[in-house]
Amino acid sequence: MQEMKAIEDWTDLARSRALSDFQRVRSFTERVCEPLVIEDYGLQTVVEASPPKWHLAHVSWFYETFLLRPYLRDYQVFHAGFDHLFNSYYEQTGAGFWPRPERGLLSRPTVAEVYDYRRHVDAAMAQLIDACPSSDWPAVEHRLRIGLNHEQQHQELLVTDIKHHFACNPLRPAYRADLPVAPIGDPGPLGWLSFDGGLIETGAGPGDFAYDNERPRHRVFLEAFSLADRLVTNGEFLEFMSDGGYRNPAFWLADGWAEVQRRGWCCPLYWEEQEGSWQLMTLAGVRALNPAEPVCHLSYYEANAFATWAGKRLPTEAEWELAATGCPVIGNFVDEQWLHPRPAGAEAGPRQLFGDVWEWTGSAYLAYPGYRAPAGALGEYNGKFMCNQMVLRGGSCATSRDHARASYRNFFYPHERWQFKGFRLAESTT
């Protein structure tokens, strides 16, 4: 009897924490949208980005589809048509999905109706967390953790998508004019951290939450290498540009050079040259370029071209993870509310491993040895995208601090620039 009572008490505590986490994450999503006006909610300025209204609805659809429908008895869906409109890419749910490039064409449902949908889902989720049978709780808790991390991903997408939407407006409006400005300083020359290499273990271990693509933990052999102790800065990238970096095909991969020619790239996304001075669009509006800040909004091709120009390379994801393992997950995250990369501090050791910008690696996004995608529609979350994309590590100034970890594998197509993406250099030392 005492053992059964202890299990019940532990489950009650787990449910209480789960509800608190759910309410905290849901609240923050809506806080991200507080500076918006009604006209902002429907904008979709590029196919990679989605309207804020769609993000708000999609994350609610996720809980409804993967938790409420299968586990809450007599659950009533808010609107049968939402199953099609707000599904992102899950083929196995059976409802299909509205084309991604056309999300901005949906004037209805209204923003008010989407917030009603969120309240409907929130109330049902509170009921599920409180009253689902104990036999269902392990599965519900597992899916809830995926759902919360999924919503945190969309919080980051909200921030970066809003920035793109506002940058397309010739008025260059500010999302939040009150955001702090980092002082212009000197981060000092790049330092280098040496690693012996050898046979290491990489990937997420048992216990703490991780996505399926972070497992299984496995062995990798690394040659000796050095890793830059901080991110590449705007000032350093300006040197690459001044040396004809965007005009010299010798620095570029063939696909990258084709993108430069096709898209007319001559600088990172959001940079603008006015009367001989560089400015950039931020979530606080247009600001003068700070040469000490990490360069960001770069494609993989641009990061790789700079590394080639500098006589270095990008680190592999295993090298990056080796350097980050055991380091505290501290940095410039969305929690600090800068919403923009900050210059490196003066501390010793690896700097800016977490936060500021997602760091391009030289590793293709592929399955780890022994990986198997989970069964069912949730197995489509990561596995089916393991083709033609590159891995990024570390999180950004739009990432939640408790969403980041050393084993986290983000992935994007090599031409994409709208996320907060930068890089650090590496070199082989054997």
N, C-alpha and C positions, 0 to 999 in steps of 0.2 A: 504493500500500500504506500509506504513512504517513497519507494522508487517511482511509482506511478505519479504520485503527487509532485515529485521533483521534475519529472518530464513535463507535466502539465504547466508547472510554474515557468519552466524554461520556454515552452511554446508560447505562453502568454506574453513573456518578455520579448520574444522574437517578433510576435505579432505587433506589439506596441511600438517597437523600434521600426518595423517595416512600415507601419502607418505614418510614423513621424517622418521617415525618409521620403515616403511617397508625397506627403504634403509639402515637404521642403522643396523637393525637385519641381513639383508642379507649380508651386508658387513662384519659383525663380524664372520659369519659362514666361510667365505672364509679366514678371517684372522687367524682363528684357524688352517686352513690347510696350511698356508704359510710355516711352517718349514718342511713340508713333501717333500719327493722326490717321483718320479713317481712310484717307486716300492712299496711305502707304501700304496697307495690308494686302492689296491685290497685285503689287508690282512683281514682275518677273522679267528682268532685263537681260538674262542670258540663260541658256538651257541648263547649265549646271546649278543655277540658283533657283529657289522656289519662293513663292509669295509667303510672307509671314502668316497669312491666314491658313495657307495649306499646311505649314509646319504645325501650327496649333491644333489643327484637326487630325493630322496624320498620327501624331504621338498618342492622341486619344484613341484613334482607330487601333493602334497597336495593342493597348490594354484590352480594348473591347474584343479584338480578334483572338488574342492568344491567352487571355485570362478570363474575361467575363463570360464569353460564350461557352467555353468548355467547362468552367468550374462554378459559376454562380447559377444556382437553380432558378428557373423562371425569369432569367434576365431578359429584359425587353430592349432591343436595339433602339437607338435614338432615331435613326433614319435608315431605311433599308438601302437607299441609294448611296450612302456614304461609304459602303463597303467597296464600291467601285471607284468613287472619286478620290478617296484618301488612302488607298492601297498604293504603296510605292512601286514595288517590283516583285511581290510574292505571287508566283504563278500557281502554287499548290493550294492556295486558299479557294480557288475556283471562281472567284468573282471577277477576275481580270482587273485592269487598272487603267485609269485615265492617262493619256500620253504625257510624259514628263514635260516636253516642250510647250504644252498647252495648259499648264496649270494656271497661268496668268489670265486665261480667258474666262475663268469661272467667276462671274460676278455674284452668283448665288451658289451655295448659301451665303447669307450675309455674315459680316463679322459678328454681329450679335448672336446669330444662330450658332456660329462656331463656338463662342464662349458658353452658350447654353449647353452645347454638346459636351464641352469639357466638364461643366458642373454635373451633368448627368453621369458621365463616366466616373468622376471623382466620388460621387455619392455611392455608386455601385461598387467601386473598388474598396471603399471604407467598409461596406457591408461584407464583401468577400473576405477581406483580411480578418475581420472580426469573427465571422461565422462559418468559414469553410471547414469541413470536417478535418479532423487531425490526420486522417489518412491521405488527404489531398494536400496538406500543408507543405511538405517538402517540394512537390512539383510547383505549387503556387509561389512559394518563396523563391525558387530558382528562376522562374519566368519573370517574377516581379523584379529581381535584380537585373535581369537582362533589360526589362522595360525601362527601369530607372536610368541605366547607363545609355540606353538608346535615346531617351529624352535628353540627356545631357549632350549627346552628340548633336541633337537638333537645336539645342540652345546655342551651341557653337556655330552651327549653320545659320541660325537666325542672325547672329552678330555679323558674320561674314557676308551673308546675302544682303542684309540691309546696307552694308557698306557699299556693295556693288550697285545696288539700286540707287543710292544717293549719289554715287560718283557719276552715274550716267546723266544726272540732272545738271544742266549748265549753270544753275544757280549755286551748285555745290553746297547744298544744305547740310547742317550739322545734325547728326543723330542726337548728340549730347554736347552742348557747347561748354559744359562744366568739367570736361575731362582734363586731368593734370597734364602738364607739359614737362618733359624731362629736360634738365639743363644740358647745354652743349658742352661736352667735355672731351677728354682724350682717353679712350680705353687702354691705351698703351699698345705696344707691339704684340703680335700673337706669341703666346707661349706654347710649348709642346709637351705633351704627356706621353711617356714611353710605356709600352706594354710588351711583354715577352712573347705573348702568344702561347701556342701549345694547344692541348686538347681541353676544351672547356664545355660546360653545360649551359645551354641557353633555352629560353622559353619559360612560360609560367609553370610554377610548381603547384602542388596540391594545396587546397585550403582556400586562400583568398580568391575573390572573383576575378575571372579573366575570360575574355572571349575565346570561342573555340579555336580561332586561328592563331592563338598564342601558345597552343599546345599541340602535341605532347612535348614535354621537355626532352631535349636530345643533345647529343654531343656534336661539336663542331671543332675542326682543327683550324687554328689561326696562325699565320706567320707573324713574326714580330712587326709591330707597327707603332706609329705615333699619331696622336690625335690632338688637334688644336684645342687650346684650353678655353676658347670662347668662339662665338659665332662671327662670321664675316660681317663687316659693317657697311653702312651706306658709303662712307668715305672710301673704303677699299674697293667697293664695286664701282665707284666713280672713276677710279684709276683704270680699271678694266675698260670702261666705256671710253675714256679719253685716249686709250691706246688702240682704239678701233675694234674693241671686242665684238661689237655687233656687226662689223663689216668684214671680218676676216674669217673665212670658212675653215681655216686650219684649226680653230678652237672647237668646232662644233661637230656633234654627231650628224650624220646625214639627215635624219628625220628632224633634228633640231634646226639645222640650217634651212631646211624646207619651210619650217614654221616661221622662222625669222623673215624669210622672203615673202611668204604668203600673207602674214599678218602685219608686216611692216614694223616689227619690234625694234626699238632703239633704246629702251630703258625698261626698268621694272614697271609692272602695272601700278597705276595711280601716280606715277611721277609726271610732273609737268615742268617744262623749262619756260620761265617768263623773264624776259629782259636779262638773260644771262645767268639767272639764278634758278636753282631747282627747288620746286615745291612739291608737296604730295598731298593727296586727299586722305584724310583720316576720318574717323567717326566723329571728330569734333570739327569737321570742316577742313579747309585747306590750311596747311601749315608749312613753314620753311623746313627744308630738309635738314635733319640733324645728322651730321656725318658720323657721330658716335653710336647711333642706334643700329641694331641689326638690320641688314637689308632683308626685305620680305616681299611677298607677292611675286615670287619667281617660279618659273617652270623648272622641272628637272633639267631640261636642256640648258637653261641659263646657268644653273648651279654647276652643271658638269662642264660647261664652256669656261666658266671662271676658273674652276679647279685645273683644267688643262692649261689655261693661260698662266696660272700661278705655278705650274710645274708640280702640282699635287694631285689629289683625287678625292672623291667623296668616300666616307667610311662605309663599310658594309654594315648591315643591321646587327650582325653578331658582334662586330667590333664596338659599335655604339653601345650595345647592351652590356658588354663586358665593362666598359668604362662607367656606365650608369649604375650597375648593380651595387647595392650597398650605399649609394648616395641618397641623402634625404630628398624627398620630393618637395622641393621648395623652389619658388621662382615667381615670375610675373604671370599669374593666372587671371582668369576672369574675376575671381574673388577679390583681387586687388583693385578692380575697376579702373585700370588705366586704358584698357582696350586698345593698346598700341605697344609695340616692343620698346623696351627700355635699354639704355646702354649697359654694358657689363659692369659689374661692381669690381672692387679692388681685391676681393678675397683670393686666396691661393687655391690651387687645384682646379678641377674642371668647373667652368662657369657656364651658366645658362643651359644646363642640360635639360632642364624642365621649364616649360613656360616660354614666353616671348614668341617663338616661331616654331612650327613643326619643321624638323630637320630632314631634308632629303638625304637618303642613303643611296649607295650604289647597288642596292639589292632589289631584284625583281620580287614582286609580291607573288609568292608561290607557297604551296602547302609544305609544312614541316614533315619530315619523315614519319610515317605512321598516322598522319592526319586522316580522319574520316569526318565528313560533315554530318551533323546530327540529322536524325530522321525527321521527315515532315517539313512543313513550310519554314519553320525556324532554321532549318539547315541551309536555307537560301541566304541567310543574313550575311555570311562572309565567303563561304566556300566557292560560290559560283562566280566570284569576281577575281579569282586567282589566275588572271591572264592579262598581259599587256599593261600592267600597272606597276608602280614603284613604291617601295616602303618608305614611310616617314616615321620619325621617332620624336618623343619628348613632350608633345603638347604645345599650346600657344597661349597668347594673352587672351584668347577667347575660350580656352578650355577650363573646366572646373578643376580645382586642385585635387579633389578626391576622385577624379576620373582618370588621373595620370598614374603611370607606373612604368618601371623599367622595361617590362616585357610587352608593353602596348604596341601594336602594329597598326598604324594608319596607312592608308594606301590611296593613291590618286593616279590618274593618267598623266604621263610625263609632260603634256602641253598645258595642263591646267594651272592657273595662277591666282584665282580669286581668294583662296584660303591664305591664312597667315603662314607662308612657307618661306624658310630660309635655309641656311646650311652652315656647316663647319667643315674644315679641311682635314684630310688625313694623308699619311704617306707611309709607304712600306719601308722598313728599316733593315731588311735582310739583304 
